């Protein structure tokens, strides 16, 4: 059970990384936008509430950083 949870956290971390990387590129339609939409639907339930709690940073979204840090702490605790 611990291994499954650790793997799910790892996969969710990768999805957040993909979302962040895709946010650096303009929307052009096609498969890239489909992946961007999918990663948004998967990660927004976690990133959205964190984004609302964080103070405004002038357009810089630090919610992925906060969530990734929390996920790594939780994953480390699970693995031990």
Secondary structure per residue as TSV (DSSP state, phi and psi in degrees):
chain	resnum	aa	ss	phi	psi
A	1	X	-	360.0	-41.1
A	2	X	H	-62.3	-40.9
A	3	X	H	-64.6	-40.2
A	4	X	H	-63.2	-45.7
A	5	X	H	-64.5	-42.3
A	6	X	H	-62.6	-39.5
A	7	X	H	-66.6	-42.0
A	8	X	H	-63.2	-39.4
A	9	X	H	-64.3	-42.2
A	10	X	H	-60.8	-46.0
A	11	X	H	-63.5	-41.7
A	12	X	H	-63.7	-37.2
A	13	X	H	-60.7	-43.8
A	14	X	H	-63.7	-39.3
A	15	X	H	-63.2	-39.6
A	16	X	H	-63.9	-43.5
A	17	X	H	-59.8	-43.1
A	18	X	H	-62.1	-43.0
A	19	X	H	-60.8	-44.9
A	20	X	H	-62.4	-46.4
A	21	X	H	-63.1	-43.3
A	22	X	H	-66.5	-25.1
A	23	X	T	-69.6	-15.6
A	24	X	T	-79.4	-13.3
A	25	X	S	-111.6	146.0
A	26	X	-	-68.7	153.7
A	27	X	-	-74.8	128.9
A	28	X	-	-129.7	4.2
A	29	X	S	85.0	175.4
A	30	X	S	83.0	-153.6
A	31	X	H	-65.7	-36.9
A	32	X	H	-62.2	-43.1
A	33	X	H	-67.4	-32.7
A	34	X	H	-64.5	-42.1
A	35	X	H	-66.6	-41.6
A	36	X	H	-60.2	-44.5
A	37	X	H	-63.9	-42.8
A	38	X	H	-63.1	-46.7
A	39	X	H	-64.7	-34.1
A	40	X	H	-64.7	-44.0
A	41	X	H	-64.8	-35.5
A	42	X	H	-74.6	-41.2
A	43	X	H	-94.7	-23.4
A	44	X	H	-60.1	-36.2
A	45	X	H	-59.3	-24.3
A	46	X	H	-96.0	-44.1
A	47	X	H	-71.8	-36.1
A	48	X	H	-57.0	-53.2
A	49	X	H	-61.8	-36.9
A	50	X	H	-65.8	-41.9
A	51	X	H	-60.0	-38.9
A	52	X	H	-69.4	-28.3
A	53	X	H	-81.9	-34.4
A	54	X	S	-69.3	145.2
A	55	X	-	-69.5	154.2
A	56	X	-	-64.5	134.7
A	57	X	-	-116.3	32.7
A	58	X	T	67.3	40.8
A	59	X	T	93.5	-7.5
A	60	X	-	-88.6	121.1
A	61	X	-	-94.1	107.8
A	62	X	-	-96.0	2.9
A	63	X	H	-59.6	-38.9
A	64	X	H	-62.5	-36.4
A	65	X	H	-64.1	-45.9
A	66	X	H	-62.8	-46.9
A	67	X	H	-64.8	-41.3
A	68	X	H	-62.7	-40.4
A	69	X	H	-62.5	-45.6
A	70	X	H	-63.0	-43.6
A	71	X	H	-61.0	-39.3
A	72	X	H	-67.7	-37.5
A	73	X	H	-65.1	-45.2
A	74	X	H	-64.0	-44.3
A	75	X	H	-62.2	-41.3
A	76	X	H	-63.7	-38.7
A	77	X	H	-67.3	-35.8
A	78	X	H	-70.1	-41.3
A	79	X	H	-67.9	-32.9
A	80	X	-	-64.8	360.0
